[in-house]
Amino acid sequence: MSRIARPLVTTLSTLALAAAGLAVTTGTAHAQSCSQSYLPLPDPSCQPGDLNPDVTQDTIDSTICVSGWTATVRPSSSYTTALKKKQIVEYGYTDTSTSDYEEDHFVPLELGGNPTSEQNLWPEPRYDTGGYTSSDKDTVENKLKKAVCAGTVSLSDAQNAVETDWTTALSSLGLS
């Protein structure tokens, strides 16, 4: 068996760590940082959003439009709390109290967001960030779900509006 050259091993190891969301600096692996500059939105390079493939326009009457459906797909608090702790560090928040953040689905479960994908979960501050709080986003999510279930907005339009900017989603779709 031939030996693999050390520079090749180092390069392959660095690529594997990068694929896992880690960076190599001075010989140790560190989590890549996510920027707070997008608040009240998540950093799109860290959380671009991710969809649940089981939720489509054709399945909304048996998924998101069924009362209580989101409880059937919501991840456990042990999963989201562990992820929240990791992501609070990745975002570089100086306030590290987990109670000050909601591990939020960027594309909400109510609109077919992926329940467990790290691409769709992020530590959203509960406090005011640029004039918005996590409860403001919850209000937008509820109005969008009602519009989708009433047939006044398509599922994909609602999802795209949230991914573009949840703070303008209602107005961009002609809702208030």
ABEGO torsion letter per residue (X at the ends): XBBBBAAAAAAAAAAAAAAAGBBBBGGBBBBBBBBAAAOABBBAAABAEBBBAABBAAAAAABAABBGAAAAABBBAAAAAAAAAAAAAAAGBABABAAABBBBBABBAAAGBBAABAAABBBBBABBBGGBBAAAAAAAAAAAAAAAAAGABBAAAAAAAAAABAAAAAAAAGBX
